[in-house]
Amino acid sequence: MSATKEKIAVIGLGYVGLPLALLADKKGYEVVGIDTNREKIQLISKKVSPISDQRISKELEKSHLTASTDFAQIKGASSIIICVPTPVYDNFLPNLEPIIKASQGIGPHLEKGQLVILESTVNPGITENTVLPILEKASNLMGGKDFYLAHCPERINPGDQKWTVENIPRVVGSLEEKGLKKAISFYSSILTGKIKAMTSLKEAEACKVVENSFRDINIAFVNELAQSFSLLGIDIVKVIDGAATKPFAFMAHYPGCGVGGHCIPVDPYYLIEYAKQNGFNHDFLAWARRVNNDMPYFTAQRTLDGLNSAKIPINGAKIAVLGLSYKANIDDTRESPSYQIIKRLTQYGAKIITFDPHTLAKSDVKSLEEALRKSKAVVVATSHDYFKQKLTPELLLSHKIKVIVDGRNFLPKDSFINAGLIYRGIGR
Ligand code: SAJ
């Protein structure tokens, strides 16, 4: 590696860290990626992407990225960016283990003048109250004086070809002025998107949880409407499309069988928990979470209703659940509502068979044909393009399937109804 290249280190080579590491490499940095997952390090060292994303695979092949499990490799790096996951426990409390472990890995090797940036999504206060003390204790250095600390919440949008790690605008906050300047200088050197300086770490942390809570409550709004419009016999999708003709003060979101992924259903809990610790109950955010968490059960109810209309008992009925990913055309099943739908239908006594062309390894069968064979009903939980192309009324009728539940309201409702099938959408 040429001595002139400035070195940076990225901790965590997943959906967030790997694209960032590859971008910095492309922009001329010497990049070392550090991850505790040996398998992932071996794959990346062989220039094989652990994420099924064509753009990432191509960039990895051309990159000079080095990958290691050894935190000592951060030596000589000007910036160290933490991109580890921030999941929640089953009780929805924030699990900071990955962040704590990353900070404990960095601390002993931290050098004077280095900048540590946390990109992982956290509630306000975590960078200052959790990351900073670990780094200071392990390094005997003082944050804001000997080393610098900033927060720049990640805004990766998996599968999005338009908004990429390079052009998405970002916000940055730091402990103090010098660290802020260093962080903005680093991001300005690799990003084309606008970078907004926040006046504190907490403001930068709050931006991300607010952005994603905004999305969660708006989805909950249309999910609640979907439940009432189902009873009122009004097609919610048509109404949202009608309301969206208003060019201002309305932002369309759409109802569905649930809210999955590692961002939207998780991030609001960070804010709910942190505010609760400080004496405030976010009843509204918590209620929106309950509405969205109930959608898989509403979808199971719609399935039961459809089978009743076809006079088919659900107990013992074989039902094909199509789609395990949490959103269209990707292979990520984290927090996917499909699994709650399966759980509820199984409780009703149904025999479930799953198929997802993007997550074959997790599917019960490897083809749509096998999933449809002898099924009495189909529940589509993910709006993959594959299903949009393949799922026709003729195909279902050829398998003597009478009921189709469209968990993402993305199939041509009238074609299925006109072919004599029982169609149930989510709010239509
Ligand atoms: N969903 C709905 N109705 C909607 C939109 C989404 O039910 O109107 C569901 C999806 O089916 C999925 C879940 O919500 O199960 C999350 O979908 P998402 O489109 O929000 O996708 P994510 O989880 O990849 O969210 C990311 C987020 N990006 C970051 O956190 C950096 C989010 O902030 C973006 O708004 C989102 O992508 C996006 O806009 O696509």
Boltz pocket constraint, residues with backbone or C-beta under 6 A from the ligand:
constraints:
  - pocket:
      binder: B
      contacts: [[A, 154], [A, 155], [A, 156], [A, 157], [A, 158], [A, 211], [A, 212], [A, 215], [A, 219], [A, 252], [A, 253], [A, 254], [A, 255], [A, 256], [A, 257], [A, 258], [A, 259], [A, 260], [A, 261], [A, 262], [A, 263], [A, 264], [A, 326], [A, 327]]
      max_distance: 6.0
